[in-house]
Amino acid sequence: MADKKITKTKNSKKVEEGVRLILEGIGENADRPGLKDTPMRVSKMFEEIFSGINASEEDLLKPIEGEVHDEMVLLKDIPFYSVCEHHLLPFIGKAHIAYVPSGRITGLSELAKALEHLAKRPQVQERLTAQLADMIMGKLKPRGCMVVIDAEHLCMSMRGIKKPGSRTVTSAVRGIFRSKQSTREEMLVLIKK
């Protein structure tokens, strides 16, 4: 436990030093009253929004003992945020997660927890979508799953091409959702309701 605290302190100091350098690099006075605590605040924020980097996945998506189901389970419109690893700006959106159990089910909140866990690290939306589908397949062993993520990327909205409101939609299709078009279509119809 003590080692983790020491590492955390070293990492916090590195982030604080880096933020201070960024402030100076953009021409700001890092010691002025409004900014003097900013490096510490950013360090604490980074600890929170990147908490998925070294977190264990062991307790995610545990099956519910004694429950059996073999038809589609869909959790839709799950709000999330992540940080694009290319510009360190947020992307914010909603995820839709469906799976067809081969008996084993998990708690509904477990699907949202898995999404949050994977989103709390520098990401690209395509990888996040695939990682979530692969985690569901690996841990629950369903007949198939499908993950659709719809998000706005601030790196496109507030800089570069400056197209606010544009959205990126990604999907990861596994098992029966890939092999059976009617299952895939059922999920897509349900998320539009």
Secondary structure, DSSP 4 states (H G I P E B T S, - for coil): -HHHHHHHHHHHHHHHHHHHHHHHHTT--TTSTTTTTHHHHHHHHHHHHTTTSS---TTTTPBPTT--B-S-EEEEEEEEEEEETTTS-EEEEEEEEEEE-SB--B-HHHHHHHHHHHHSSEE-HHHHHHHHHHHHHHHH--SEEEEEEEEEEHHHHTSTT--TT--EEEEEEEEHHHH-HHHHHHHHHHHH-
